[in-house]
């Protein structure tokens, strides 16, 4: 593997990834505080300081090891989850949906911002590959986080959203999966099921929505 290319790739992705995980986790904390749970606020986790959200193993070591082990074909990582005590929410079952949704929603919003930056850079005729690739990476990273976290299995945000939407009995049955949910999701990822049946279709939808949203801007620049 070309070391220079690896370093450039890491630099291109570093800022989008830091923003993606930091805003995602902070969004959960802001939403939880809004709906009555101050756990994250008391622990100093409602912040845009990335150092508060970085997990040394999940955010740095695991992605690097996977990148080298698979030559960049498979990449996975995670941040320190923001603590939320759902029982403190004013309406725990309903408000859980909004708290869980806040993270992926923040990633989709960031994907739109990076896409706007990309269109503006290209529209201005900027030829600096580094910034153009960083903007593209920003769209990709955030759409991956948006789509992956919406997968409907606890402890992912999509699973918590589904728990909040289902009737009590079905919600309790789904909640019991949570202790093993991470391992089930990883097995489905390695088997290619999540990528083929969930990530790709949802990301294609995400790119389509962003392209529609940017139509006025691209038309104006041309």
TADA-V928993 format. One record per residue. RES is the residue in one small letter. OMEGA is omega in whole degrees, 0 to 359 (none if undefined). D_LAST is the distance of its C-alpha to the last C-alpha in Angstrom with 2 decimals. Layout:
BEGIN
{{RES:OMEGA:D_LAST} {RES:OMEGA:D_LAST}}
END
This chain:
BEGIN
{{x:181:39.41} {x:183:37.64} {x:181:38.39} {x:178:35.55} {x:179:32.98} {x:180:34.73} {x:180:34.64} {x:178:30.91} {x:179:30.29} {x:180:32.54} {x:180:30.76} {x:185:27.28} {x:188:28.64} {x:183:31.11} {x:177:28.98} {x:181:27.10} {x:179:30.51} {x:177:32.32} {x:185:29.88} {x:183:29.89} {x:183:33.70} {x:181:34.38} {x:179:32.23} {x:183:33.40} {x:179:37.05} {x:180:36.76} {x:175:35.13} {x:181:38.26} {x:178:40.44} {x:181:38.67} {x:179:38.88} {x:179:42.53} {x:180:43.47} {x:183:41.83} {x:169:43.96} {x:179:47.15} {x:184:47.52} {x:182:47.75} {x:182:48.72} {x:180:45.55} {x:181:45.61} {x:181:49.26} {x:178:48.53} {x:184:45.72} {x:175:43.11} {x:185:40.68} {x:176:38.83} {x:174:35.58} {x:185:37.80} {x:181:37.13} {x:179:40.71} {x:186:42.07} {x:182:40.29} {x:172:40.57} {x:185:43.28} {x:180:44.53} {x:188:45.27} {x:185:42.46} {x:185:39.54} {x:188:40.47} {x:182:43.33} {x:179:42.65} {x:180:38.95} {x:179:39.96} {x:179:42.98} {x:180:41.06} {x:180:38.32} {x:185:41.07} {x:184:43.21} {x:182:40.56} {x:176:38.44} {x:183:35.48} {x:182:35.82} {x:182:37.01} {x:178:36.27} {x:177:37.71} {x:178:38.55} {x:177:39.34} {x:174:39.78} {x:181:42.83} {x:177:42.61} {x:181:42.83} {x:177:46.28} {x:175:46.28} {x:187:49.56} {x:180:48.63} {x:178:52.05} {x:180:51.16} {x:183:48.27} {x:174:49.24} {x:191:48.63} {x:186:48.64} {x:181:47.61} {x:185:44.80} {x:175:43.49} {x:180:43.54} {x:183:40.62} {x:178:38.45} {x:180:39.58} {x:183:38.81} {x:185:35.42} {x:181:34.34} {x:178:33.93} {x:179:31.63} {x:179:29.65} {x:178:29.10} {x:179:27.83} {x:178:25.30} {x:178:24.09} {x:177:23.86} {x:179:21.92} {x:180:19.26} {x:178:19.34} {x:179:19.08} {x:176:16.14} {x:179:14.29} {x:179:15.42} {x:180:14.30} {x:180:10.64} {x:179:10.91} {x:180:12.87} {x:180:10.67} {x:179:7.56} {x:177:10.26} {x:180:11.46} {x:184:14.75} {x:182:17.07} {x:187:19.91} {x:185:20.85} {x:183:23.15} {x:178:20.73} {x:179:18.16} {x:178:21.20} {x:178:22.58} {x:177:19.58} {x:179:19.84} {x:179:23.59} {x:178:23.22} {x:183:21.52} {x:183:24.15} {x:183:27.15} {x:177:26.55} {x:176:25.96} {x:179:29.14} {x:178:31.06} {x:184:29.85} {x:184:30.87} {x:182:34.03} {x:177:35.40} {x:179:35.08} {x:192:37.50} {x:178:40.34} {x:177:43.25} {x:11:44.82} {x:178:44.47} {x:183:40.70} {x:180:38.88} {x:177:38.46} {x:179:42.23} {x:177:42.92} {x:180:40.59} {x:177:42.54} {x:180:45.85} {x:183:44.88} {x:183:43.94} {x:171:46.91} {x:188:50.37} {x:185:52.79} {x:180:54.70} {x:178:51.73} {x:179:50.04} {x:178:53.22} {x:179:53.39} {x:180:49.81} {x:181:50.53} {x:180:53.43} {x:191:51.07} {x:181:49.47} {x:181:51.89} {x:186:51.01} {x:181:47.44} {x:182:45.90} {x:177:48.00} {x:180:47.22} {x:180:43.46} {x:179:43.85} {x:179:45.92} {x:177:43.30} {x:182:40.57} {x:179:42.74} {x:179:43.57} {x:184:39.87} {x:181:40.18} {x:181:37.92} {x:185:35.14} {x:188:35.36} {x:184:36.17} {x:187:34.46} {x:185:31.93} {x:178:29.87} {x:182:29.60} {x:178:28.90} {x:176:26.26} {x:176:24.52} {x:180:24.61} {x:178:23.32} {x:180:20.28} {x:179:19.68} {x:180:20.03} {x:178:17.70} {x:178:14.92} {x:180:15.63} {x:184:15.75} {x:181:12.35} {x:179:10.62} {x:181:10.02} {x:180:8.66} {x:178:6.24} {x:180:5.24} {x:182:5.46} {x:180:3.79} {x:none:0.00}}
END
